[in-house]
Amino acid sequence: MRPVHYKLLGEDGSARLGELHTQHGAIPTPAFMPVGTAATVKSLTPEDLEGMQAKIILGNAYHLYIRPGHKLIESLGGLHRFMGWEGAILTDSGGFQVMSLADLRKVTPDGVEFSSHLDGSRHFISPEISMEIQRSLGSDIVMAFDECVKHPATKDEVKKSMELTTKWERRSRAVKLQPHQGLFGILQGGMYPELRAEHFDALKDIDFEGWAIGGLSVGEPPSLMYEILDSCVPLLPKDKVRYLMGVGTPEDLVEGVARGVDIFDCVMPTRNARNGTLFTSTGKLHIKNARFATDREPLDAACSCYTCRKFSRAYLRHLYVSGEILSSRLNTIHNVHFYLHLMRQTREAIAARRFADFRAAFYRSYAKSKSIAEEELP
Amino acid sequence: MRPVHYKLLGEDGSARLGELHTQHGAIPTPAFMPVGTAATVKSLTPEDLEGMQAKIILGNAYHLYIRPGHKLIESLGGLHRFMGWEGAILTDSGGFQVMSLADLRKVTPDGVEFSSHLDGSRHFISPEISMEIQRSLGSDIVMAFDECVKHPATKDEVKKSMELTTKWERRSRAVKLQPHQGLFGILQGGMYPELRAEHFDALKDIDFEGWAIGGLSVGEPPSLMYEILDSCVPLLPKDKVRYLMGVGTPEDLVEGVARGVDIFDCVMPTRNARNGTLFTSTGKLHIKNARFATDREPLDAACSCYTCRKFSRAYLRHLYVSGEILSSRLNTIHNVHFYLHLMRQTREAIAARRFADFRAAFYRSYAKSKSIAEEELP
């Protein structure tokens, strides 16, 4: 048995119940991975995450390579030990961040030359170097190095980039990782179903431990993203885990699960928390709103997180408008708990074969006022 | 028995072991109060504080009056409930903050008119209004409203201010508080032992539940502060708790305890934490220092706090230089734990009647390289 492997436990329509096994624990899926860019899920301790039953988090190879450096983290025993996290870690390959954060990029068949967003220093990342970085970090799941195209892009642009990515993914697989690490391939092809199919054909003989769908949630409308998912999730092998990268809203997670996606990551719960936007069972709220100034209710009466058990909206608003550090933390606890709980609810629904009911109930409660939600109702 | 009262349990030289009783628990003394200015000890949850065995925190009447407003907090059930803190709370009177933070102050015999440091709006606080604010907040310990003079100040300036303070303290005592609240008087008199004595004479007939020493740690050298303490602590009644306001460094706490002080508050552990300055059993360190970049040791091998149990100096330096929110929190946990632990050590030493040994050992370990420490060694 490979150190990283997926076990399908049940299906309900296209939705899947499963377990992703790693040497840092088994992750019940569908699962959401809180984003821990710089070796911390912003404002939370590992203890906070454990308390919320988070089983896996995401780390960013690009950021950790730039600061403090993967070799330093390796010399200190790897990323798990460095950040005190005993659960599983997936690292991205740096490809997306090089495109979205770094300056003065120069892409060649060999790799990407770029300037650090921190100090402008010149760097070069290739598939081999990305694998070396992720090997040093010691994450459980390593992502292949890919090129990400901007949206919108012409079919020719997407095809050209996709063909480069195919070569880079083969080169990624050729690099020896640590024995406990598994490598996930990434399906590109933009908003073109036929390119998605072509890309899968080009990659399918590569023996990846899991499959990711990349290049979505890049500015396209949700309906288009769901259409692309409809076209490409069915291509993926049933015995491997399916990861929808960088997605998304609570609605996106429910729709992804409905289409057979197993794992997700997104900065939305953590970043929105710091900006005072909170997810509740009845929709989003902006805590800075004056109407919360005297509101003695918890953020979400249906929520069992520490923030909702202990504090009123009035207190949370006070912390936010006062710029208190605790605001970020209490809001983050709530939002991450909301995402993890949403995934727990999908798992329970799939196990009970009532996922369609859950999905309809979710929209009635969470997104009742939103046209996109109405459009997407099954 | 009054709701707020002190019980002297033992003495070792001038150092005192005791218990300060409140309706929100008994506080073993000597004790340190972490500062929770705006209804939060910055970056910490009540759970964090409970985990560190904090029994009492300080809240700032001035800040809470300005934002979110004491009436709002009262309507939400008081400060304890608002911030989710079940331990004891002492509130200051706002006098010090009006002097140090507010603009365009105008002091009259009636009170102080000033502009808010947040939005420039005009406000007025008198002894009666300070009592009303603190009554609304519902703190366990209410501080009398005083005027604070700048240091240095002439004897005439100090005397004039002190005489105004005497009147304000009498007016403070005349205001009815909540049944669970106790009122502490404040001894002023600047750096003039004879004025300190005169001020105590002027106040001693007022039936305060405890005594504070104000107007110290305002820029004078530690040796002068200790001299003033030597002159005025012996004036205070033995059956009341003694509170040294806004003090101080670890050395100041040890010296205060040695002179018979029971409780302390200071922003130093929390503010320094956010600036990356950490207190350890062998002295202070600045975590941003490059020499910690590869340091796999905990901040303080002798410390049992969450930060020291889980993380390396290298990780804490990474969080600090990356501007991560978690940096403030982990550093604050450590520094507050250090202060609380220092107080626990003084209590154990007094109980065992080996406080002099403890004090000497503290200087050998913590402050061995500091001339001030050497000067002050008993």
Boltz contact constraints between the chains, C-beta under 6 A:
constraints:
  - contact:
      token1: [A, 38]
      token2: [B, 322]
      max_distance: 6.0
  - contact:
      token1: [A, 40]
      token2: [B, 324]
      max_distance: 6.0
  - contact:
      token1: [A, 40]
      token2: [B, 326]
      max_distance: 6.0
  - contact:
      token1: [A, 42]
      token2: [B, 325]
      max_distance: 6.0
  - contact:
      token1: [A, 43]
      token2: [B, 325]
      max_distance: 6.0
  - contact:
      token1: [A, 68]
      token2: [B, 318]
      max_distance: 6.0
  - contact:
      token1: [A, 76]
      token2: [B, 296]
      max_distance: 6.0
  - contact:
      token1: [A, 76]
      token2: [B, 314]
      max_distance: 6.0
  - contact:
      token1: [A, 82]
      token2: [B, 315]
      max_distance: 6.0
  - contact:
      token1: [A, 84]
      token2: [B, 310]
      max_distance: 6.0
  - contact:
      token1: [A, 84]
      token2: [B, 311]
      max_distance: 6.0
  - contact:
      token1: [A, 296]
      token2: [B, 76]
      max_distance: 6.0
  - contact:
      token1: [A, 310]
      token2: [B, 84]
      max_distance: 6.0
  - contact:
      token1: [A, 311]
      token2: [B, 84]
      max_distance: 6.0
  - contact:
      token1: [A, 314]
      token2: [B, 76]
      max_distance: 6.0
  - contact:
      token1: [A, 315]
      token2: [B, 82]
      max_distance: 6.0
  - contact:
      token1: [A, 318]
      token2: [B, 68]
      max_distance: 6.0
  - contact:
      token1: [A, 322]
      token2: [B, 38]
      max_distance: 6.0
  - contact:
      token1: [A, 324]
      token2: [B, 40]
      max_distance: 6.0
  - contact:
      token1: [A, 325]
      token2: [B, 42]
      max_distance: 6.0
  - contact:
      token1: [A, 325]
      token2: [B, 43]
      max_distance: 6.0
  - contact:
      token1: [A, 325]
      token2: [B, 325]
      max_distance: 6.0
  - contact:
      token1: [A, 325]
      token2: [B, 328]
      max_distance: 6.0
  - contact:
      token1: [A, 326]
      token2: [B, 40]
      max_distance: 6.0
  - contact:
      token1: [A, 328]
      token2: [B, 325]
      max_distance: 6.0
